[in-house]
Amino acid sequence: MKEFTHLCLPNEVERTLWQRSENGAWVDLGPSATVEDCQFGIEVLALDCMPFWVVTPEDGQLDVESIATLRWESLGLAQQDVGKSWMSWSVAKQDQRVLIGTAGLAAESLNVTWPEWKPKSFEITPRLYPFPDDEAALWMELGRYVLAVHRGNELVHFTGLSSSALDAEAAKELQDIMRILQGRELIVNLKGLRIWTEAGSDFTKSLKTLLGVNVTVEPKPAPFLPAEKCELLPPEIAAAWSAESEQRQQMRVFFTLAACYMFFFVAWSGWLEVRELRLKSLVTEQSKHTPEITEIHEAQAQWQAVESAVNPDNYPAETFHRIVSLLPNEGIRLKELTIELQKLTVSGEASTVGHAMKFKADLTNNDGLKKYGWNFPMPTILEDNRASFRAEGSLNTGGAEHEGQ
């Protein structure tokens, strides 16, 4: 069980915070102090106590938890989806019976101030104060007198008193409680009563006479944590813890996604920065070679200027020969053949349209003339059914054919 270093306990009139010192003793820090991660003492007036006897089964296996659950559910205290509204423990064994102590949250027990202390665990106050075996203790919590009773060294019963003062009426009420506990065999040999609050001598004497036990008035002892963990957890508090946990989980998911987006953005920005630096480096490197590039462009321009004169493919005689070699022995008569630096013009007449179209196909598909882009409109039909044609070829157009409509 986790060792808590702080306890929030109900004092006589208000709640106070206790802190465990280095030597293990508990020190009262007062009502104004608050701290997270403390153990919270639930006051008696927010609880109901219901001890009872059960018979041990023949196999000897007694499920105390299940029996206590059935008993509390029969009284209308249904178990919630979260939290736990009651707890149980074994008090004593007698022959074939077992005495079970149980405590449950009273109806509307949740105090509006409980969450302000930010508790992390709960305990019932009757288990937080030590007193001798087979004795009872009487003290005040938040303005009300409360009573706790031990059978042996185990807590068997606790309750709040209806009396608002320690007087004859309160003494009679305590006597009635003890008679009921004895009648139900919950206690068998009460040895004494400890009073941890102010009490007059008349009251203590009257109480000693009524109960037949020694009555001692003494300071309230410092609290201590029991070895066994308390099972009580108010459902409202458990629901709040669950909501906080879910909210923290959502925040973790949100911040994880935000971190992923930030990482992506930083990586993307870094990649752009590296790319920009590389581009600047390339531009700088290119600028170093600008004079050489300029010289290459000038030499290329000079070559293009003299290419027609030094390249045999561009000789006018070679071009003329290629066009003339396409003429058939009959059917085509050239009327014009103009060879310029970037342009060719061919016109003539064909005896039929078929001859003209055949010459067009030969002209545009010739490998030596494919460096020209041809504009060869449809031939014009003359009155004697001859066909007049005209074609123009432009250099450096990829050799694509363009037909006029």
Solvent accessible surface area in square Angstrom, and as a share of the most:
residue,aa,sasa,rsa
1,M,111,0.49
2,K,113,0.48
3,E,116,0.52
4,F,14,0.06
5,T,71,0.41
6,H,27,0.12
7,L,0,0.00
8,C,0,0.00
9,L,3,0.01
10,P,1,0.01
11,N,55,0.28
12,E,61,0.27
13,V,116,0.66
14,E,76,0.34
15,R,19,0.07
16,T,4,0.02
17,L,3,0.01
18,W,49,0.17
19,Q,71,0.31
20,R,68,0.25
21,S,40,0.26
22,E,189,0.85
23,N,130,0.66
24,G,34,0.33
25,A,51,0.40
26,W,23,0.08
27,V,76,0.44
28,D,62,0.32
29,L,74,0.37
30,G,16,0.16
31,P,64,0.40
32,S,104,0.67
33,A,30,0.23
34,T,91,0.53
35,V,47,0.27
36,E,105,0.47
37,D,55,0.29
38,C,0,0.00
39,Q,3,0.01
40,F,0,0.00
41,G,0,0.00
42,I,0,0.00
43,E,11,0.05
44,V,2,0.01
45,L,70,0.35
46,A,8,0.06
47,L,12,0.06
48,D,69,0.36
49,C,23,0.14
50,M,33,0.15
51,P,2,0.01
52,F,9,0.04
53,W,42,0.15
54,V,18,0.10
55,V,110,0.63
56,T,32,0.19
57,P,56,0.35
58,E,187,0.84
59,D,103,0.54
60,G,44,0.42
61,Q,139,0.62
62,L,41,0.20
63,D,80,0.41
64,V,32,0.18
65,E,64,0.29
66,S,50,0.32
67,I,45,0.23
68,A,0,0.00
69,T,32,0.19
70,L,124,0.61
71,R,87,0.32
72,W,11,0.04
73,E,79,0.36
74,S,85,0.55
75,L,110,0.55
76,G,65,0.62
77,L,41,0.21
78,A,63,0.49
79,Q,73,0.32
80,Q,94,0.42
81,D,152,0.79
82,V,60,0.34
83,G,22,0.21
84,K,43,0.18
85,S,4,0.03
86,W,2,0.01
87,M,4,0.02
88,S,15,0.10
89,W,20,0.07
90,S,57,0.37
91,V,14,0.08
92,A,25,0.20
93,K,165,0.70
94,Q,59,0.26
95,D,138,0.71
96,Q,122,0.54
97,R,64,0.23
98,V,7,0.04
99,L,0,0.00
100,I,0,0.00
101,G,0,0.00
102,T,0,0.00
103,A,0,0.00
104,G,0,0.00
105,L,12,0.06
106,A,23,0.18
107,A,95,0.74
108,E,177,0.80
109,S,20,0.13
110,L,58,0.29
111,N,54,0.28
112,V,132,0.76
113,T,51,0.29
114,W,0,0.00
115,P,66,0.42
116,E,120,0.54
117,W,22,0.08
118,K,108,0.46
119,P,4,0.02
120,K,94,0.40
121,S,14,0.09
122,F,3,0.01
123,E,2,0.01
124,I,0,0.00
125,T,0,0.00
126,P,2,0.01
127,R,31,0.11
128,L,0,0.00
129,Y,9,0.04
130,P,63,0.40
131,F,19,0.08
132,P,56,0.35
133,D,74,0.38
134,D,28,0.14
135,E,20,0.09
136,A,0,0.00
137,A,0,0.00
138,L,0,0.00
139,W,1,0.00
140,M,32,0.14
141,E,0,0.00
142,L,58,0.29
143,G,44,0.42
144,R,97,0.36
145,Y,22,0.08
146,V,0,0.00
147,L,0,0.00
148,A,0,0.00
149,V,0,0.00
150,H,21,0.09
151,R,28,0.10
152,G,28,0.27
153,N,107,0.55
154,E,65,0.29
155,L,10,0.05
156,V,0,0.00
157,H,27,0.12
158,F,3,0.01
159,T,36,0.21
160,G,24,0.23
161,L,0,0.00
162,S,94,0.61
163,S,10,0.06
164,S,104,0.67
165,A,48,0.37
166,L,25,0.13
167,D,63,0.33
168,A,79,0.61
169,E,124,0.56
170,A,0,0.00
171,A,0,0.00
172,K,99,0.42
173,E,36,0.16
174,L,0,0.00
175,Q,15,0.07
176,D,55,0.29
177,I,24,0.12
178,M,5,0.02
179,R,139,0.51
180,I,105,0.54
181,L,4,0.02
182,Q,89,0.40
183,G,65,0.62
184,R,116,0.42
185,E,79,0.35
186,L,1,0.00
187,I,5,0.03
188,V,98,0.56
189,N,87,0.44
190,L,19,0.09
191,K,114,0.48
192,G,3,0.03
193,L,1,0.00
194,R,57,0.21
195,I,0,0.00
196,W,10,0.04
197,T,18,0.10
198,E,159,0.71
199,A,28,0.22
200,G,44,0.42
201,S,70,0.45
202,D,115,0.60
203,F,10,0.04
204,T,22,0.13
205,K,137,0.58
206,S,40,0.26
207,L,0,0.00
208,K,105,0.45
209,T,112,0.65
210,L,63,0.31
211,L,31,0.15
212,G,65,0.63
213,V,16,0.09
214,N,88,0.45
215,V,22,0.12
216,T,42,0.24
217,V,73,0.42
218,E,51,0.23
219,P,119,0.75
220,K,59,0.25
221,P,38,0.24
222,A,50,0.38
223,P,4,0.03
224,F,85,0.35
225,L,29,0.15
226,P,19,0.12
227,A,98,0.76
228,E,118,0.53
229,K,135,0.57
230,C,5,0.03
231,E,74,0.33
232,L,4,0.02
233,L,43,0.22
234,P,1,0.01
235,P,21,0.13
236,E,92,0.41
237,I,6,0.03
238,A,9,0.07
239,A,50,0.39
240,A,46,0.36
241,W,71,0.25
242,S,57,0.37
243,A,60,0.47
244,E,78,0.35
245,S,50,0.32
246,E,104,0.46
247,Q,111,0.49
248,R,124,0.45
249,Q,88,0.39
250,Q,107,0.47
251,M,85,0.38
252,R,132,0.48
253,V,72,0.41
254,F,118,0.49
255,F,117,0.49
256,T,78,0.46
257,L,95,0.47
258,A,43,0.33
259,A,59,0.46
260,C,75,0.45
261,Y,157,0.60
262,M,119,0.53
263,F,151,0.63
264,F,134,0.56
265,F,118,0.49
266,V,88,0.51
267,A,51,0.39
268,W,121,0.42
269,S,43,0.28
270,G,33,0.32
271,W,134,0.47
272,L,68,0.34
273,E,99,0.44
274,V,82,0.47
275,R,143,0.52
276,E,76,0.34
277,L,100,0.50
278,R,166,0.60
279,L,99,0.49
280,K,114,0.48
281,S,67,0.43
282,L,116,0.58
283,V,84,0.48
284,T,74,0.43
285,E,83,0.37
286,Q,108,0.48
287,S,64,0.41
288,K,130,0.55
289,H,85,0.38
290,T,67,0.39
291,P,81,0.51
292,E,87,0.39
293,I,61,0.31
294,T,63,0.36
295,E,113,0.51
296,I,111,0.56
297,H,112,0.50
298,E,96,0.43
299,A,57,0.44
300,Q,96,0.43
301,A,58,0.45
302,Q,122,0.54
303,W,128,0.45
304,Q,110,0.49
305,A,79,0.61
306,V,73,0.42
307,E,51,0.23
308,S,36,0.23
309,A,69,0.53
310,V,78,0.45
311,N,39,0.20
312,P,84,0.53
313,D,68,0.35
314,N,31,0.16
315,Y,90,0.34
316,P,82,0.51
317,A,76,0.59
318,E,61,0.27
319,T,3,0.02
320,F,102,0.43
321,H,115,0.52
322,R,42,0.15
323,I,0,0.00
324,V,55,0.31
325,S,72,0.46
326,L,33,0.16
327,L,47,0.23
328,P,61,0.38
329,N,165,0.85
330,E,136,0.61
331,G,20,0.19
332,I,22,0.11
333,R,137,0.50
334,L,45,0.23
335,K,120,0.51
336,E,65,0.29
337,L,42,0.21
338,T,47,0.27
339,I,52,0.27
340,E,97,0.44
341,L,118,0.59
342,Q,88,0.39
343,K,76,0.32
344,L,0,0.00
345,T,8,0.05
346,V,0,0.00
347,S,14,0.09
348,G,1,0.01
349,E,21,0.09
350,A,2,0.01
351,S,52,0.34
352,T,63,0.37
353,V,53,0.30
354,G,49,0.47
355,H,69,0.31
356,A,0,0.00
357,M,64,0.29
358,K,127,0.54
359,F,2,0.01
360,K,9,0.04
361,A,43,0.33
362,D,43,0.22
363,L,0,0.00
364,T,13,0.07
365,N,97,0.49
366,N,38,0.20
367,D,121,0.63
368,G,21,0.20
369,L,1,0.00
370,K,95,0.40
371,K,61,0.26
372,Y,13,0.05
373,G,5,0.04
374,W,2,0.01
375,N,64,0.33
376,F,0,0.00
377,P,50,0.32
378,M,112,0.50
379,P,15,0.09
380,T,86,0.50
381,I,95,0.48
382,L,55,0.27
383,E,183,0.82
384,D,79,0.41
385,N,107,0.55
386,R,90,0.33
387,A,0,0.00
388,S,36,0.23
389,F,8,0.03
390,R,114,0.42
391,A,0,0.00
392,E,50,0.23
393,G,0,0.00
394,S,49,0.32
395,L,32,0.16
396,N,119,0.61
397,T,64,0.37
398,G,78,0.75
399,G,19,0.18
400,A,50,0.39
401,E,77,0.35
402,H,98,0.44
403,E,86,0.39
404,G,19,0.18
405,Q,203,0.90
